[in-house]
Amino acid sequence: MVRLTKIEKERRKLISCRLLVYRLHALPVELWRIIERHTRALNLELWHKTKHLQQTAKQRRADLRTALQTHGCEDRIDEYAISKRFIDGKLKSWTAIRVAGHVAKLRYLLDGHSREFEREMAELEAAIDDEVEEIAEIAGMERGRGPIYFGGIRREALRNVHGAESYDEARICMAESFTGEMPRVWPWLERRV
């Protein structure tokens, strides 16, 4: 049995208070229907937020695939680490819908749909290039030694500038923390219509 969350405890209090009110006071039918409608809506919202806590990995994967289909990203289920962490049950507070929205955001940014994000990446690349030049100058190296020789320096420069171990890791990290404008309809969904 899964431990009761704070939301579930609040829901149980709401239900017990509702039953107490029904017992103590004879409410008009219209008022009773309004209370019931709101209670059902809260129960449904709670179920959507917590159902993945009781699901198996296979069920979470199926829910995530369904949520990704609404965003047009069903082929990206295994591409990002966040999907794997959700399927493994490590993201307790995330729903499949929230994960799907995050995957769609990553797809939008990493596939080059956002000019603002691409500008940020260009700034990062310029900062890395400046750091490479500085490290090479300190070490007394010349630029003509080739890309293999400068690979180690580039990794060191990336670590100094961003803190990431690889360029892909830096791109994903920047995409996850990107706060710019997102479209209401994803560009790849507009083409389907």
C-alpha positions in Angstrom: 0.0 0.0 0.0 1.3 3.4 -0.9 1.6 6.0 1.9 -1.1 8.7 1.9 0.1 11.9 0.4 -0.9 15.3 1.8 -3.4 15.7 -1.1 -5.1 12.4 -0.3 -5.4 13.3 3.3 -7.0 16.6 2.4 -9.4 14.8 0.1 -10.4 12.5 2.8 -11.1 15.4 5.2 -13.2 17.0 2.4 -15.2 13.9 2.0 -15.8 13.4 5.7 -16.8 17.1 6.1 -19.1 16.8 3.1 -20.9 13.8 4.7 -21.2 15.6 8.0 -22.8 18.6 6.3 -25.2 16.3 4.5 -26.2 14.6 7.7 -26.6 17.7 9.8 -28.3 19.9 7.3 -30.8 19.1 4.6 -29.3 20.9 1.6 -31.3 21.9 -1.5 -30.7 19.6 -4.4 -29.0 22.3 -6.5 -26.5 23.0 -3.8 -25.9 19.3 -3.3 -25.2 18.9 -7.1 -22.7 21.8 -7.1 -20.8 20.3 -4.2 -20.8 16.9 -5.8 -19.6 18.3 -9.2 -16.7 20.0 -7.5 -15.8 17.0 -5.4 -15.8 14.7 -8.5 -13.6 17.2 -10.4 -11.1 17.3 -7.4 -11.2 13.5 -7.2 -10.4 13.1 -10.9 -7.6 15.7 -10.7 -6.1 13.9 -7.7 -6.4 10.5 -9.5 -4.5 11.9 -12.5 -1.8 13.4 -10.3 -1.2 10.3 -8.2 -2.2 7.2 -10.3 1.4 6.7 -11.5 2.5 6.1 -7.9 0.6 2.8 -8.0 1.4 1.8 -11.6 4.0 -0.6 -12.8 6.7 0.6 -15.2 4.8 -0.9 -18.1 1.6 1.1 -17.2 3.6 4.3 -16.7 5.3 3.8 -20.1 1.8 3.3 -21.8 0.5 6.5 -20.1 3.6 8.4 -21.2 3.3 7.2 -24.7 -0.4 8.3 -24.8 0.6 11.7 -23.4 3.4 12.1 -25.9 1.0 11.3 -28.8 -1.0 14.4 -27.8 2.2 16.5 -28.2 3.3 14.7 -31.4 6.4 13.3 -29.7 5.5 9.6 -29.4 8.8 8.7 -31.2 10.8 10.5 -28.5 9.9 8.3 -25.5 13.4 6.8 -25.1 15.3 9.9 -26.3 15.5 11.9 -23.1 16.5 10.9 -19.6 13.4 12.5 -18.0 11.2 9.9 -19.8 13.3 7.0 -18.4 13.2 8.5 -14.9 9.4 8.8 -15.0 9.0 5.2 -16.3 11.3 3.9 -13.6 9.1 5.7 -11.0 11.8 8.2 -9.8 9.7 11.3 -10.6 7.1 11.1 -7.9 5.6 14.6 -8.3 5.5 14.5 -12.1 2.5 13.3 -14.2 2.8 11.7 -17.6 1.2 14.9 -19.1 3.9 17.1 -17.5 6.7 14.8 -18.7 5.2 14.9 -22.2 5.1 18.7 -22.2 8.7 18.8 -21.0 9.8 16.4 -23.8 7.9 18.5 -26.3 9.7 21.6 -25.0 13.1 19.8 -25.4 12.2 18.7 -28.9 11.2 22.3 -29.8 14.5 23.7 -28.5 16.9 21.0 -29.5 15.6 20.6 -33.0 16.3 24.2 -33.8 12.8 25.7 -33.8 13.6 28.5 -31.4 15.8 31.4 -32.6 16.2 32.7 -29.1 17.5 29.4 -27.8 19.9 29.1 -30.8 21.2 32.6 -29.9 21.9 31.4 -26.4 23.7 28.4 -27.7 25.8 30.6 -30.1 26.8 32.7 -27.1 27.8 29.5 -25.2 29.9 28.3 -28.2 31.6 31.8 -28.5 32.4 31.6 -24.7 33.8 28.1 -25.2 35.9 29.2 -28.1 37.3 32.1 -26.1 38.1 29.8 -23.3 39.8 27.3 -25.7 42.0 30.2 -27.1 42.9 31.3 -23.5 43.8 27.7 -22.4 45.8 27.1 -25.6 47.6 30.4 -25.2 48.5 29.6 -21.5 49.8 26.2 -22.5 51.8 27.7 -25.4 50.0 25.8 -28.1 49.3 26.8 -31.7 45.9 26.6 -33.3 47.2 24.5 -36.2 47.8 21.3 -34.2 44.4 19.8 -35.3 41.0 19.0 -33.8 42.1 15.8 -32.1 44.7 17.7 -30.0 42.2 20.5 -29.1 39.5 18.0 -28.2 40.8 17.7 -24.6 41.2 21.4 -24.3 37.6 21.9 -25.7 36.2 19.6 -23.0 38.1 21.5 -20.3 36.9 24.8 -21.7 33.3 23.4 -21.7 33.7 22.4 -18.1 35.1 25.8 -17.2 32.3 27.7 -19.0 29.2 25.6 -18.3 30.2 22.8 -15.9 29.0 20.0 -18.3 31.1 17.1 -19.4 29.9 17.1 -23.0 28.4 19.5 -25.4 25.1 17.5 -25.7 24.8 17.5 -21.9 25.3 21.3 -21.9 22.6 21.7 -24.7 20.1 19.6 -22.7 20.8 21.4 -19.5 20.3 24.8 -21.2 17.1 23.6 -22.8 15.7 22.4 -19.5 16.4 25.7 -17.8 15.3 27.8 -20.8 12.6 30.3 -19.8 11.8 31.9 -23.2 8.5 31.9 -25.1 7.0 28.6 -26.1 4.4 28.3 -28.9 0.8 27.3 -28.1 0.8 24.8 -30.9 4.1 22.9 -31.6 5.4 23.4 -35.2 5.4 19.7 -36.0 1.7 19.5 -35.1 0.8 22.4 -37.4 2.1 20.4 -40.3 -0.2 17.5 -39.5 -3.4 19.6 -39.7 
